Amino acid sequence: MSKYTTLKYVEKDQIATIYFARPEVHNALNNIMIEELISIFNEIETNATIRIVILRGEGKSFCSGADLSWMEKSFALTPEENLKECETLAQLFSTIYSSSKVVIAAIHGNAYGGAIGIIATCDLAYCVSDSRFVLSEAKLGVVAATITPYLLLKINHSQLKELIFTANLFNGSDAMNLNLVNKSFDSADKLDLELGKITTQILQNGTQAIIESKKVLNKLVMNNISPFKDSLPQLLARTRVSLEAREGFSAFLEKRKPNWNK
Protein backbone atom coordinates (compact mmCIF):
# COMPACT_ATOMS: atom_id res chain seq x y z
CA MET A 1 0.00 0.00 0.00
CA SER A 2 2.95 2.31 -0.70
CA LYS A 3 0.86 4.14 -3.31
CA TYR A 4 -0.51 6.39 -0.57
CA THR A 5 1.20 9.76 -0.20
CA THR A 6 -0.40 11.01 3.05
CA LEU A 7 -0.54 7.71 4.95
CA LYS A 8 1.80 4.95 6.09
CA TYR A 9 0.63 1.39 6.53
CA VAL A 10 1.93 -1.48 8.65
CA GLU A 11 0.31 -4.91 8.81
CA LYS A 12 1.29 -7.51 11.40
CA ASP A 13 -0.46 -10.35 13.24
CA GLN A 14 -3.98 -9.55 12.00
CA ILE A 15 -3.56 -5.87 12.91
CA ALA A 16 -3.33 -3.05 10.35
CA THR A 17 -1.88 0.23 11.62
CA ILE A 18 -2.56 3.34 9.57
CA TYR A 19 -0.38 6.36 10.32
CA PHE A 20 -1.46 9.83 9.30
CA ALA A 21 1.77 10.92 7.61
CA ARG A 22 1.75 14.69 7.19
CA PRO A 23 3.72 15.54 10.34
CA GLU A 24 4.90 18.88 8.96
CA VAL A 25 1.29 20.15 9.30
CA HIS A 26 0.38 18.04 12.35
CA ASN A 27 -1.31 15.53 10.01
CA ALA A 28 -4.00 18.00 8.93
CA LEU A 29 -6.72 16.58 6.70
CA ASN A 30 -6.92 17.65 3.07
CA ASN A 31 -8.85 16.25 0.12
CA ILE A 32 -6.04 13.85 -0.82
CA MET A 33 -5.73 12.42 2.69
CA ILE A 34 -9.51 12.02 2.98
CA GLU A 35 -9.70 10.14 -0.33
CA GLU A 36 -6.71 7.97 0.58
CA LEU A 37 -8.24 7.06 3.94
CA ILE A 38 -11.45 5.96 2.22
CA SER A 39 -9.44 3.93 -0.29
CA ILE A 40 -7.26 2.22 2.31
CA PHE A 41 -10.28 1.29 4.46
CA ASN A 42 -11.97 -0.17 1.38
CA GLU A 43 -8.87 -2.26 0.68
CA ILE A 44 -8.67 -3.45 4.28
CA GLU A 45 -12.34 -4.42 4.17
CA THR A 46 -11.55 -7.04 1.52
CA ASN A 47 -8.64 -8.49 3.53
CA ALA A 48 -10.04 -11.29 5.70
CA THR A 49 -6.75 -11.71 7.60
CA ILE A 50 -7.06 -8.25 9.18
CA ARG A 51 -9.28 -8.04 12.25
CA ILE A 52 -8.15 -4.80 13.89
CA VAL A 53 -7.25 -1.38 12.47
CA ILE A 54 -5.32 1.15 14.56
CA LEU A 55 -5.23 4.83 13.58
CA ARG A 56 -2.22 6.87 14.72
CA GLY A 57 -0.42 10.08 13.82
CA GLU A 58 3.23 10.53 12.90
CA GLY A 59 5.21 13.27 14.59
CA LYS A 60 3.85 15.55 17.29
CA SER A 61 0.11 15.07 16.76
CA PHE A 62 -2.67 12.64 15.98
CA CYS A 63 -4.40 15.02 13.54
CA SER A 64 -4.95 18.78 13.69
CA GLY A 65 -8.25 18.69 11.79
CA ALA A 66 -8.83 20.29 8.41
CA ASP A 67 -5.86 21.79 6.59
CA LEU A 68 -6.74 25.49 6.56
CA SER A 69 -4.93 26.12 3.27
CA TRP A 70 -7.12 23.45 1.69
CA MET A 71 -10.26 24.80 3.35
CA GLU A 72 -9.48 28.31 2.12
CA LYS A 73 -9.47 27.02 -1.46
CA SER A 74 -13.12 25.99 -1.02
CA PHE A 75 -14.10 29.64 -1.51
CA ALA A 76 -13.04 29.33 -5.16
CA LEU A 77 -14.96 26.09 -5.83
CA THR A 78 -18.21 25.85 -7.73
CA PRO A 79 -21.21 24.90 -5.55
CA GLU A 80 -21.09 21.40 -7.06
CA GLU A 81 -17.39 20.97 -6.31
CA ASN A 82 -17.85 22.29 -2.79
CA LEU A 83 -20.72 19.88 -2.08
CA LYS A 84 -18.74 16.96 -3.51
CA GLU A 85 -15.87 17.63 -1.10
CA CYS A 86 -18.29 17.74 1.84
CA GLU A 87 -19.95 14.51 0.69
CA THR A 88 -16.52 12.84 0.47
CA LEU A 89 -15.75 13.91 4.03
CA ALA A 90 -19.08 12.46 5.19
CA GLN A 91 -18.21 9.28 3.28
CA LEU A 92 -14.94 9.00 5.21
CA PHE A 93 -16.71 9.06 8.56
CA SER A 94 -19.29 6.53 7.37
CA THR A 95 -16.60 4.24 5.92
CA ILE A 96 -14.64 4.11 9.18
CA TYR A 97 -17.77 3.70 11.31
CA SER A 98 -19.20 0.88 9.18
CA SER A 99 -15.93 -1.06 8.80
CA SER A 100 -16.31 -4.70 9.79
CA LYS A 101 -12.94 -4.48 11.55
CA VAL A 102 -12.46 -3.26 15.12
CA VAL A 103 -11.12 0.27 14.62
CA ILE A 104 -9.05 1.83 17.40
CA ALA A 105 -7.74 5.39 17.64
CA ALA A 106 -4.46 5.97 19.52
CA ILE A 107 -4.19 9.70 20.18
CA HIS A 108 -1.36 12.00 21.17
CA GLY A 109 -0.69 15.69 20.66
CA ASN A 110 -3.38 17.69 18.87
CA ALA A 111 -6.76 16.30 17.82
CA TYR A 112 -8.81 19.16 16.44
CA GLY A 113 -12.09 19.53 14.54
CA GLY A 114 -12.53 16.73 12.02
CA ALA A 115 -9.97 14.60 13.88
CA ILE A 116 -12.44 14.37 16.76
CA GLY A 117 -14.98 13.18 14.21
CA ILE A 118 -12.59 10.41 13.17
CA ILE A 119 -12.06 9.44 16.80
CA ALA A 120 -15.82 9.29 17.33
CA THR A 121 -16.27 6.92 14.38
CA CYS A 122 -13.80 4.46 15.91
CA ASP A 123 -14.98 1.57 18.06
CA LEU A 124 -12.40 2.26 20.76
CA ALA A 125 -10.11 5.18 21.51
CA TYR A 126 -7.18 5.68 23.86
CA CYS A 127 -5.11 8.80 24.42
CA VAL A 128 -2.25 10.36 26.31
CA SER A 129 -3.55 12.65 29.06
CA ASP A 130 -1.77 15.75 27.74
CA SER A 131 -3.42 15.40 24.31
CA ARG A 132 -5.23 18.56 23.22
CA PHE A 133 -8.75 18.42 21.81
CA VAL A 134 -10.96 21.20 20.46
CA LEU A 135 -14.06 21.45 18.29
CA SER A 136 -12.83 24.63 16.63
CA GLU A 137 -15.29 25.00 13.75
CA ALA A 138 -17.37 27.82 15.27
CA LYS A 139 -14.21 29.91 15.75
CA LEU A 140 -13.93 29.91 11.95
CA GLY A 141 -17.62 30.52 11.32
CA VAL A 142 -18.21 26.93 10.18
CA VAL A 143 -20.70 24.32 11.45
CA ALA A 144 -19.44 20.99 12.82
CA ALA A 145 -21.95 19.22 10.58
CA THR A 146 -20.89 15.84 9.22
CA ILE A 147 -19.09 14.84 12.43
CA THR A 148 -22.02 15.61 14.74
CA PRO A 149 -23.92 12.29 14.43
CA TYR A 150 -20.82 10.39 15.53
CA LEU A 151 -20.00 12.83 18.33
CA LEU A 152 -23.51 12.34 19.73
CA LEU A 153 -22.81 8.59 19.96
CA LYS A 154 -19.99 9.33 22.40
CA ILE A 155 -20.65 12.64 24.13
CA ASN A 156 -23.68 13.76 26.10
CA HIS A 157 -25.94 16.14 24.14
CA SER A 158 -25.57 19.07 26.56
CA GLN A 159 -21.82 18.60 26.96
CA LEU A 160 -21.39 18.48 23.19
CA LYS A 161 -23.25 21.77 22.86
CA GLU A 162 -20.83 23.36 25.32
CA LEU A 163 -17.79 22.04 23.42
CA ILE A 164 -19.12 23.32 20.08
CA PHE A 165 -20.46 26.65 21.32
CA THR A 166 -17.31 27.59 23.28
CA ALA A 167 -14.64 25.93 21.10
CA ASN A 168 -12.67 25.45 24.32
CA LEU A 169 -9.61 23.23 24.55
CA PHE A 170 -9.84 20.07 26.64
CA ASN A 171 -7.26 17.42 27.51
CA GLY A 172 -7.10 13.64 27.49
CA SER A 173 -8.51 13.27 30.99
CA ASP A 174 -11.45 15.47 29.98
CA ALA A 175 -11.92 13.39 26.84
CA MET A 176 -12.20 10.26 28.97
CA ASN A 177 -14.74 11.89 31.28
CA LEU A 178 -16.74 12.94 28.20
CA ASN A 179 -16.65 9.32 26.90
CA LEU A 180 -14.89 10.45 23.72
CA VAL A 181 -12.07 8.05 24.61
CA ASN A 182 -12.17 4.84 26.63
CA LYS A 183 -9.06 5.54 28.69
CA SER A 184 -6.40 8.21 29.12
CA PHE A 185 -2.79 7.47 30.10
CA ASP A 186 -0.05 9.67 31.52
CA SER A 187 2.54 8.41 29.03
CA ALA A 188 2.76 7.11 25.48
CA ASP A 189 4.41 3.92 26.78
CA LYS A 190 1.38 3.14 28.95
CA LEU A 191 -0.92 3.80 26.01
CA ASP A 192 1.06 1.34 23.89
CA LEU A 193 0.90 -1.28 26.65
CA GLU A 194 -2.89 -0.89 26.74
CA LEU A 195 -3.09 -1.26 22.95
CA GLY A 196 -1.13 -4.49 23.15
CA LYS A 197 -3.37 -5.78 25.92
CA ILE A 198 -6.70 -4.84 24.33
CA THR A 199 -5.79 -6.12 20.85
CA THR A 200 -4.63 -9.44 22.32
CA GLN A 201 -7.94 -9.80 24.16
CA ILE A 202 -9.97 -8.98 21.03
CA LEU A 203 -8.06 -11.46 18.86
CA GLN A 204 -8.83 -14.28 21.32
CA ASN A 205 -12.54 -13.97 20.49
CA GLY A 206 -14.55 -15.24 17.52
CA THR A 207 -14.13 -13.23 14.32
CA GLN A 208 -17.76 -13.41 13.22
CA ALA A 209 -19.02 -12.87 16.75
CA ILE A 210 -17.14 -9.55 16.89
CA ILE A 211 -18.30 -8.51 13.40
CA GLU A 212 -21.96 -9.27 14.09
CA SER A 213 -21.80 -7.68 17.54
CA LYS A 214 -20.45 -4.48 16.02
CA LYS A 215 -23.18 -4.47 13.36
CA VAL A 216 -26.03 -4.78 15.82
CA LEU A 217 -24.57 -2.25 18.28
CA ASN A 218 -23.99 0.31 15.53
CA LYS A 219 -27.45 -0.19 14.07
CA LEU A 220 -29.18 0.17 17.43
CA VAL A 221 -27.45 3.42 18.38
CA MET A 222 -27.71 4.96 14.90
CA ASN A 223 -31.46 4.48 14.43
CA ASN A 224 -32.42 7.94 15.70
CA ILE A 225 -29.65 9.72 13.81
CA SER A 226 -29.60 8.05 10.38
CA PRO A 227 -32.58 9.96 8.86
CA PHE A 228 -30.70 13.27 9.25
CA LYS A 229 -27.22 12.21 8.14
CA ASP A 230 -27.73 12.66 4.41
CA SER A 231 -28.55 16.38 4.72
CA LEU A 232 -25.41 17.27 6.68
CA PRO A 233 -22.95 17.57 3.74
CA GLN A 234 -25.24 20.25 2.27
CA LEU A 235 -25.16 22.13 5.58
CA LEU A 236 -21.37 21.95 5.75
CA ALA A 237 -21.03 22.99 2.10
CA ARG A 238 -23.25 26.02 2.68
CA THR A 239 -21.58 27.22 5.86
CA ARG A 240 -17.96 26.68 4.92
CA VAL A 241 -18.24 29.22 2.06
CA SER A 242 -20.49 31.65 3.93
CA LEU A 243 -19.54 35.29 4.57
CA GLU A 244 -18.97 34.38 8.22
CA ALA A 245 -16.58 31.59 7.27
CA ARG A 246 -14.69 33.87 4.89
CA GLU A 247 -14.23 36.37 7.72
CA GLY A 248 -13.29 33.59 10.17
CA PHE A 249 -10.58 32.18 7.90
CA SER A 250 -9.23 35.63 7.04
CA ALA A 251 -9.05 36.57 10.71
CA PHE A 252 -7.25 33.36 11.62
CA LEU A 253 -4.70 33.69 8.82
CA GLU A 254 -4.16 37.38 9.58
CA LYS A 255 -3.87 36.64 13.32
CA ARG A 256 -6.61 39.07 14.30
CA LYS A 257 -10.03 38.86 15.90
CA PRO A 258 -12.94 38.28 13.51
CA ASN A 259 -15.36 41.19 13.09
CA TRP A 260 -18.00 39.47 15.25
CA ASN A 261 -15.65 39.94 18.23
CA LYS A 262 -15.40 43.71 17.76
Summary of the structure (lengths in Angstrom):
residues: 262
radius of gyration: 17.9
end to end distance: 49.6
largest distance: 59.0
contacts: 841
relative contact order: 0.13
helix: 53%
strand: 16%
